[in-house]
Amino acid sequence: MASICTMAWVYGSVQGVGFRYSTQREALQLGLTGYARNLDDGGVE
């Protein structure tokens, strides 16, 4: 199976509200791998 790679940036109320945790939980259920990190400008990469 071919691999697909993507990058996304999310802005708005995404820091301090459990966004990365929720994203990680969903990714694990879907069998996805990757990372999420807080950005200095308040977004998440």
C-alpha atoms as an extended CHARMM CRD file, in Angstrom:
* protein
*
        45  EXT
         1         1  MET       CA              0.0000000000        0.0000000000        0.0000000000  PROA      1               0.0000000000
         2         2  ALA       CA              1.2770000000        3.4850000000       -0.8370000000  PROA      2               0.0000000000
         3         3  SER       CA              1.9890000000        5.9290000000        1.9690000000  PROA      3               0.0000000000
         4         4  ILE       CA              0.3280000000        9.3330000000        2.0740000000  PROA      4               0.0000000000
         5         5  CYS       CA              1.9480000000       12.2780000000        3.8250000000  PROA      5               0.0000000000
         6         6  THR       CA              0.2450000000       15.5430000000        4.7130000000  PROA      6               0.0000000000
         7         7  MET       CA              0.8940000000       18.5750000000        6.8980000000  PROA      7               0.0000000000
         8         8  ALA       CA             -1.7860000000       20.7160000000        8.4910000000  PROA      8               0.0000000000
         9         9  TRP       CA             -1.9120000000       23.8200000000       10.6460000000  PROA      9               0.0000000000
        10        10  VAL       CA             -4.9050000000       24.5450000000       12.8520000000  PROA      10              0.0000000000
        11        11  TYR       CA             -5.6820000000       27.9820000000       14.2720000000  PROA      11              0.0000000000
        12        12  GLY       CA             -8.2960000000       29.3050000000       16.6570000000  PROA      12              0.0000000000
        13        13  SER       CA             -8.9890000000       28.0200000000       20.1680000000  PROA      13              0.0000000000
        14        14  VAL       CA             -6.7170000000       24.9920000000       19.8980000000  PROA      14              0.0000000000
        15        15  GLN       CA             -4.2290000000       25.4320000000       22.7600000000  PROA      15              0.0000000000
        16        16  GLY       CA             -5.2040000000       24.6150000000       26.3240000000  PROA      16              0.0000000000
        17        17  VAL       CA             -8.4160000000       22.8020000000       25.3400000000  PROA      17              0.0000000000
        18        18  GLY       CA             -7.1480000000       19.2370000000       24.7830000000  PROA      18              0.0000000000
        19        19  PHE       CA             -6.8970000000       19.5080000000       20.9860000000  PROA      19              0.0000000000
        20        20  ARG       CA             -3.6220000000       17.5560000000       20.6920000000  PROA      20              0.0000000000
        21        21  TYR       CA             -4.8680000000       14.8400000000       23.0600000000  PROA      21              0.0000000000
        22        22  SER       CA             -8.1280000000       14.4470000000       21.1370000000  PROA      22              0.0000000000
        23        23  THR       CA             -6.2560000000       14.3750000000       17.8360000000  PROA      23              0.0000000000
        24        24  GLN       CA             -3.8760000000       11.7140000000       19.1500000000  PROA      24              0.0000000000
        25        25  ARG       CA             -6.7380000000        9.5440000000       20.3930000000  PROA      25              0.0000000000
        26        26  GLU       CA             -8.5290000000        9.7680000000       17.0360000000  PROA      26              0.0000000000
        27        27  ALA       CA             -5.3090000000        9.0470000000       15.1100000000  PROA      27              0.0000000000
        28        28  LEU       CA             -4.6490000000        5.9230000000       17.1930000000  PROA      28              0.0000000000
        29        29  GLN       CA             -8.1590000000        4.6390000000       16.4500000000  PROA      29              0.0000000000
        30        30  LEU       CA             -7.5580000000        5.1960000000       12.7180000000  PROA      30              0.0000000000
        31        31  GLY       CA             -4.0670000000        3.6560000000       12.7630000000  PROA      31              0.0000000000
        32        32  LEU       CA             -2.3650000000        6.9260000000       11.7910000000  PROA      32              0.0000000000
        33        33  THR       CA              1.0900000000        8.0960000000       12.8420000000  PROA      33              0.0000000000
        34        34  GLY       CA              2.5650000000       11.5700000000       13.1630000000  PROA      34              0.0000000000
        35        35  TYR       CA              2.9310000000       14.4140000000       15.6070000000  PROA      35              0.0000000000
        36        36  ALA       CA              1.2420000000       17.6000000000       16.7730000000  PROA      36              0.0000000000
        37        37  ARG       CA              2.9940000000       20.5190000000       18.4010000000  PROA      37              0.0000000000
        38        38  ASN       CA              1.9960000000       23.9210000000       19.7190000000  PROA      38              0.0000000000
        39        39  LEU       CA              3.2500000000       26.9040000000       17.7230000000  PROA      39              0.0000000000
        40        40  ASP       CA              4.3710000000       30.2200000000       19.1760000000  PROA      40              0.0000000000
        41        41  ASP       CA              1.5330000000       32.0330000000       17.3660000000  PROA      41              0.0000000000
        42        42  GLY       CA             -1.1480000000       29.9860000000       19.1720000000  PROA      42              0.0000000000
        43        43  GLY       CA             -1.7650000000       27.4670000000       16.4130000000  PROA      43              0.0000000000
        44        44  VAL       CA             -1.0050000000       23.7620000000       16.2770000000  PROA      44              0.0000000000
        45        45  GLU       CA              1.0830000000       22.0210000000       13.6300000000  PROA      45              0.0000000000
